[in-house]
Amino acid sequence: MMKKTRSGLIAFTVVVTMGFALTPAVAFAAADHRGSAKTTTTHMTIAANQAKSITDASYNGLYKGGDAKEGVLALIKAGAVRINDTQVPTPTSSSTYSADRLDINGGNGLFENADGTWSWTAHITLHGENESYADAALGLVNAITTQKGLSYRLTLKNGVVTAIDESVYDAAFANTVTTGRKYTTITILGEGDGSTNKPNPSTVKFPNVNVTGHPQSQNMVKYWYDAEGWHLERAASREAIVDVDASSTATIPATINGEAITDSQISLQYSEAWNRPSQPIEAMTWLGENHVSVTQWFGSPGITIGFSRDANVKTALKSAISKAEHALDTAAVSAAGDGTDVAAGKMWVTQDYHDIFARAIKDAQAGYADRHATTDEYDGTLYRLAQAYGAPGGGYSKQDNTYFGDEYNGVGFWAFAQAHLGTRSGN
């Protein structure tokens, strides 16, 4: 949550998954008009599917007045929309900052800016900045009804929505887990929050009565805060083989144990980018690792949270470093900077590209040599090296390139070298 960068909210509680061809007559009981009218109250828990949102036309008939957008805004103003048991605030004219902000799982979900505008964030690809309160509040609520892996519950009276309750969970790779008599404490990151611009609480304490699944160090966990306090749950894990089509330069088709997998649009509030489901697949593909043994972590009912290589991580990192060293030795350096001094048919890079990539390799070697590094840290080292290496199509990950930033338009070393195979710009 917060402004931009790598934040995200995720949720897994799902009861009903549907394509939303619903009409109120099918989904909800009507009032009994024999004699005096009766009020019929019904509930639905709905899994977001990335295609439909709470403001789509298919929902209009469920809201008072027949308009979903206006209906949701009216419910917010009436205090009938809650996220993790916290009411989405209705601001007063005198409110500033903390009085009407909405914090979710220890981070901002909806907050007022110094200039009186509002901002919200629900996922790395879904965020609003400097909006009116109505637009920001609606954007946050709407985002949770769109993103796969999230869920929400509607309360209806006589087929009309009267309340919305949304579930938002976060996930993290637990570097350490300490269990005491009353509390379980996890260390999420030993550094600042890499996904937002706020300080990261590197440790969180969970009452043992709210801890399930016996999470251990190096496990992926999901957690949330509601009216009952902090909750912690170990994510499910299973061994898997990731196969990717390394020939693709756009989307990267991949399977896990022979079944197709796609980016589930779940990013991690307190984990770095390399545990976002699609990121390690991309990194492995760029480095030619197209048949990799991993541990797949997922939340009920099977939404992938991320991957880790566990015992295989150092072997994978060593292989990646060897390939990076070979790439560095293979590409010539053009002192002229345009390839005019390089033999035809030879890949070349500028001196700057060479030096930056050499530094990336040196950093990866240091990460590999750290005997005290966690699985998550080894994964991060490999991911950063993959960013510096570059994607086959010349692009790079959805996150900022650690080594090759805006100065080089985010294109990694090997992607740049391949693009200049046989190019002699000055001839």
C-alpha positions in Angstrom: 0.0 0.0 0.0 1.1 3.6 -0.2 2.5 5.4 -3.1 3.7 3.4 -6.1 6.7 1.2 -6.0 6.4 -2.4 -5.0 3.5 -2.6 -2.6 0.5 -4.9 -2.7 -2.4 -6.4 -0.9 -3.4 -10.0 -1.2 -6.3 -12.1 -0.1 -7.2 -15.8 -0.2 -10.5 -16.4 1.5 -12.8 -17.6 -1.2 -16.1 -19.4 -1.0 -17.7 -19.0 -4.4 -15.9 -18.5 -7.7 -18.1 -17.3 -10.6 -18.0 -15.6 -14.0 -20.6 -13.0 -13.0 -23.4 -13.7 -15.4 -25.6 -13.4 -12.3 -28.9 -11.6 -12.0 -30.6 -10.8 -8.7 -33.5 -13.1 -9.5 -31.2 -16.1 -9.8 -28.9 -15.3 -6.9 -31.1 -13.9 -4.2 -34.4 -14.7 -2.6 -37.1 -12.2 -3.3 -39.4 -10.6 -0.7 -42.5 -12.5 0.3 -45.4 -10.3 -0.9 -48.2 -12.5 0.6 -49.7 -10.3 3.3 -47.1 -8.0 4.8 -43.8 -7.8 3.0 -40.9 -9.7 4.6 -37.2 -8.7 4.5 -34.9 -11.4 3.2 -31.3 -11.0 4.0 -28.7 -13.0 2.1 -24.9 -13.1 1.9 -22.4 -13.9 -0.9 -18.6 -14.3 -0.7 -17.2 -13.7 -4.1 -13.7 -14.5 -5.5 -12.3 -11.8 -7.7 -11.5 -13.0 -11.2 -9.5 -10.1 -12.7 -12.2 -9.6 -15.3 -15.2 -8.2 -13.4 -15.3 -5.5 -10.7 -17.9 -4.2 -8.4 -18.6 -1.3 -10.6 -19.2 -3.3 -13.8 -22.5 -3.2 -15.5 -23.3 -6.7 -14.4 -23.6 -5.5 -10.9 -25.8 -2.5 -11.4 -29.0 -4.4 -10.6 -27.7 -5.3 -7.1 -27.3 -1.7 -5.8 -29.9 0.8 -4.8 -30.8 3.0 -7.7 -29.5 0.4 -10.2 -26.0 1.9 -10.4 -23.1 0.0 -8.9 -20.7 3.0 -8.7 -23.1 5.3 -7.0 -24.4 2.4 -4.9 -20.9 1.7 -3.5 -20.2 5.4 -2.8 -23.5 5.6 -1.0 -22.5 2.6 1.1 -19.1 4.1 1.9 -20.8 7.4 3.0 -23.2 5.3 5.2 -20.4 3.5 6.9 -21.4 0.2 5.4 -18.1 -0.8 3.8 -15.4 -2.5 5.8 -12.0 -3.9 5.1 -10.6 -6.4 7.6 -13.3 -5.3 10.0 -12.3 -1.6 9.7 -14.8 0.8 8.4 -13.8 2.7 5.3 -13.8 6.3 6.6 -16.3 9.0 5.8 -14.2 12.2 6.2 -15.3 15.4 7.8 -14.4 18.8 6.4 -12.0 19.4 9.2 -10.2 16.1 9.0 -6.5 15.8 8.1 -4.2 12.8 7.9 -4.7 10.3 10.8 -8.3 11.2 11.5 -9.6 9.6 8.4 -6.9 7.4 7.0 -7.4 3.7 6.6 -4.5 1.5 7.6 -4.5 -2.2 6.5 -2.2 -4.8 8.0 0.1 -2.1 9.3 0.3 -0.1 6.1 -1.7 2.6 4.4 -4.6 1.7 2.2 -6.4 5.0 2.0 -4.8 8.3 3.1 -5.0 12.0 2.8 -2.2 14.0 1.2 -0.8 17.4 2.5 -2.7 19.2 -0.3 -6.0 17.7 0.7 -6.2 15.1 -2.1 -6.4 11.4 -1.3 -4.3 8.4 -2.4 -4.8 4.6 -2.2 -2.9 1.5 -3.2 -4.1 -2.1 -3.4 -1.6 -3.7 -5.8 1.5 -2.7 -7.7 -0.5 -2.3 -10.9 -3.5 -0.6 -9.2 -3.0 2.6 -7.3 -4.5 6.1 -7.2 -2.8 9.3 -6.4 -4.1 12.8 -5.7 -7.7 12.0 -6.2 -10.9 13.2 -4.6 -11.9 11.3 -1.5 -14.8 9.6 -3.3 -12.6 8.4 -6.2 -9.8 7.2 -3.9 -12.2 5.3 -1.6 -14.1 3.8 -4.5 -10.8 2.9 -6.2 -9.6 1.0 -3.2 -12.8 -0.9 -2.7 -13.1 -1.6 -6.4 -9.6 -2.9 -6.7 -10.2 -5.6 -4.1 -13.1 -6.9 -6.2 -11.0 -7.1 -9.3 -7.7 -8.8 -8.4 -7.4 -12.5 -8.5 -6.7 -13.9 -5.1 -8.8 -11.4 -3.3 -12.3 -11.8 -2.0 -15.3 -9.9 -0.7 -18.6 -10.5 1.0 -21.9 -8.8 0.0 -24.9 -8.5 2.4 -28.2 -8.0 0.5 -31.7 -7.3 1.7 -34.3 -8.2 -0.8 -31.6 -8.5 -3.5 -30.1 -5.1 -2.9 -26.6 -4.7 -1.5 -26.6 -3.1 1.9 -23.0 -3.8 3.1 -19.6 -4.8 1.7 -17.0 -6.6 3.7 -13.6 -7.1 2.1 -10.8 -9.5 3.1 -7.2 -8.3 2.6 -4.3 -10.5 3.6 -0.6 -9.9 3.1 2.2 -12.4 2.6 5.9 -12.6 3.4 8.9 -14.9 3.4 9.6 -15.3 7.1 13.4 -15.1 7.6 13.1 -16.1 11.3 10.3 -17.4 13.5 10.4 -17.3 17.3 7.7 -19.0 19.3 7.2 -18.0 22.9 4.6 -19.0 25.5 2.1 -16.4 24.4 3.4 -15.0 21.1 5.0 -16.0 17.9 7.3 -13.4 16.4 8.4 -13.3 12.7 11.2 -11.3 11.2 10.1 -10.3 7.8 13.0 -8.3 6.5 16.2 -7.1 8.1 16.0 -3.9 6.1 13.4 -1.3 5.2 10.2 -2.2 3.4 11.3 -2.8 -0.2 7.8 -2.5 -1.5 6.8 0.9 -0.3 8.3 4.2 0.8 7.6 3.6 4.5 9.7 2.1 7.3 9.2 -1.6 7.5 8.3 -3.2 10.9 10.9 -5.9 10.6 9.2 -8.0 13.3 5.6 -8.6 14.1 4.2 -10.4 17.2 1.2 -12.7 16.8 -0.8 -14.1 19.7 -0.4 -17.9 19.6 -4.1 -18.4 19.6 -4.2 -16.7 16.2 -1.3 -18.7 14.7 -2.1 -21.7 12.5 0.0 -24.2 10.5 3.2 -24.1 12.7 5.2 -21.6 10.5 8.9 -22.1 10.6 11.9 -20.1 9.6 12.2 -19.9 5.8 8.5 -20.5 5.3 6.2 -18.3 3.3 3.4 -17.0 5.5 0.2 -15.0 5.1 -1.0 -12.6 7.8 -3.6 -10.0 8.5 -5.0 -7.7 11.2 -8.7 -7.4 12.1 -10.9 -6.9 15.1 -9.4 -10.0 16.7 -5.8 -8.7 16.3 -2.9 -10.1 14.3 -3.3 -13.5 12.6 -0.5 -15.6 11.1 -0.8 -18.7 8.9 1.8 -20.8 7.2 1.3 -21.0 3.5 1.0 -24.4 1.9 4.1 -25.7 0.1 4.9 -28.5 -2.3 7.8 -29.5 -4.4 7.5 -28.5 -8.1 9.3 -28.4 -11.4 9.0 -25.2 -13.3 9.4 -25.5 -17.1 9.5 -22.4 -19.2 9.6 -21.7 -22.9 12.9 -19.8 -23.1 12.4 -19.0 -26.7 9.6 -16.6 -26.0 10.5 -12.9 -25.9 7.1 -11.5 -24.9 5.0 -13.5 -22.5 6.8 -16.5 -21.1 4.7 -19.7 -21.2 5.4 -21.8 -18.1 4.2 -24.9 -16.4 4.5 -26.3 -12.9 4.4 -30.0 -12.8 3.0 -30.0 -16.3 0.1 -27.6 -15.5 0.0 -24.1 -16.8 0.7 -21.2 -14.5 0.2 -17.5 -14.9 1.0 -14.5 -12.9 -1.8 -14.5 -10.3 -1.6 -10.7 -9.7 -0.5 -11.2 -6.1 2.4 -9.1 -4.9 3.8 -9.2 -1.4 3.5 -6.4 1.0 6.6 -7.2 3.0 8.6 -9.3 0.6 10.9 -8.2 -2.2 10.1 -8.5 -5.8 11.7 -11.8 -6.4 8.9 -13.7 -4.6 6.1 -12.3 -6.8 4.9 -15.4 -8.6 6.0 -14.4 -12.1 9.4 -12.9 -11.2 11.5 -16.0 -10.5 10.1 -17.6 -13.5 11.2 -14.7 -15.7 14.6 -14.6 -14.0 15.2 -18.3 -14.5 14.2 -18.0 -18.1 16.5 -15.1 -18.9 19.4 -17.1 -17.5 18.5 -20.2 -19.4 17.2 -22.2 -16.4 14.2 -23.6 -18.1 13.7 -26.8 -16.0 14.1 -25.8 -12.3 13.2 -27.6 -9.1 11.5 -25.2 -6.6 9.1 -25.1 -3.7 5.8 -23.6 -4.6 4.0 -21.7 -1.9 0.3 -21.0 -2.2 -2.6 -19.9 -0.2 -6.1 -21.5 -0.1 -7.6 -22.3 -2.5 -4.4 -22.6 -4.5 -3.5 -19.0 -5.3 0.3 -19.0 -5.8 2.2 -16.7 -3.4 5.7 -17.3 -4.6 8.5 -19.8 -5.0 11.8 -20.6 -3.3 14.6 -22.9 -4.4 15.4 -24.1 -0.8 18.3 -26.5 -1.0 18.7 -25.9 -4.7 19.2 -22.1 -4.4 23.0 -22.0 -4.0 23.4 -24.4 -7.0 21.1 -22.3 -9.1 23.0 -19.1 -8.0 26.3 -20.6 -8.9 25.1 -21.6 -12.3 23.7 -18.1 -12.9 27.0 -16.5 -11.9 28.9 -18.8 -14.3 26.6 -17.9 -17.2 26.9 -14.2 -16.4 30.7 -14.5 -16.3 30.6 -16.2 -19.7 28.4 -13.4 -21.1 30.8 -10.8 -19.8 33.7 -12.5 -21.5 31.8 -13.0 -24.8 30.8 -9.5 -25.5 33.4 -7.1 -26.8 33.8 -3.6 -25.5 33.4 -0.8 -28.0 35.8 2.0 -27.0 34.2 4.1 -29.6 30.8 3.4 -28.0 29.0 2.7 -31.3 30.5 -0.6 -32.5 32.6 0.9 -35.3 35.7 -0.5 -33.7 34.3 -4.1 -33.3 34.5 -6.8 -35.9 31.4 -7.5 -37.9 29.2 -10.2 -36.4 30.6 -9.6 -32.9 28.3 -8.7 -30.0 29.5 -5.5 -28.2 28.6 -3.3 -25.3 29.8 0.1 -24.1 32.4 0.4 -21.4 29.7 1.6 -19.0 27.6 -1.5 -19.6 30.6 -3.7 -19.1 31.6 -2.1 -15.9 28.1 -2.1 -14.4 27.5 -5.7 -15.3 30.9 -6.6 -13.8 29.8 -5.0 -10.6 26.6 -6.9 -10.7 28.6 -10.2 -11.0 30.9 -9.2 -8.1 27.9 -8.4 -5.9 26.4 -11.8 -6.8 29.6 -13.6 -6.0 29.6 -11.9 -2.6 26.0 -13.0 -2.0 26.9 -16.5 -2.9 29.9 -16.5 -0.5 27.7 -15.4 2.4 27.3 -18.6 4.4 24.7 -17.0 6.7 22.4 -15.8 4.0 18.8 -17.0 4.1 17.0 -18.8 1.2 15.2 -15.5 0.5 18.4 -13.6 0.4 20.0 -16.1 -2.0 16.9 -15.9 -4.2 17.2 -12.1 -4.1 20.8 -12.3 -5.2 19.9 -14.5 -8.2 17.0 -12.2 -9.1 19.1 -9.1 -9.1 21.7 -10.7 -11.3 19.0 -11.8 -13.7 17.8 -8.2 -13.9 21.4 -7.0 -14.7 21.7 -9.8 -17.3 18.5 -8.8 -19.1 15.4 -10.3 -20.7 15.6 -12.1 -24.1 13.4 -9.5 -25.8 15.5 -6.6 -24.5 13.1 -5.6 -21.7 13.4 -6.3 -18.0 11.3 -7.1 -15.0 8.2 -5.2 -13.9 10.4 -3.7 -11.1 13.1 -1.2 -11.6 16.3 -2.7 -12.8 18.7 -2.8 -9.8 21.8 -2.1 -12.0 20.6 -0.6 -15.3 18.0 2.0 -14.5 16.5 4.9 -16.5 20.0 5.9 -17.7 20.0 2.8 -19.9 16.3 2.5 -20.3 16.3 -0.6 -18.1 18.0 -2.9 -20.6 20.3 -5.5 -19.1 23.8 -6.4 -20.3 23.1 -9.5 -22.4 19.9 -8.0 -23.9 21.9 -5.0 -25.0 24.8 -7.1 -26.4 22.4 -9.3 -28.4 20.7 -6.3 -29.8 24.0 -5.1 -31.2 25.1 -8.4 -32.7 26.8 -7.4 -36.0 25.8 -3.8 -35.6 28.4 -1.3 -36.8 26.6 2.0 -36.2 29.3 4.2 -37.7 29.9 2.3 -40.9 
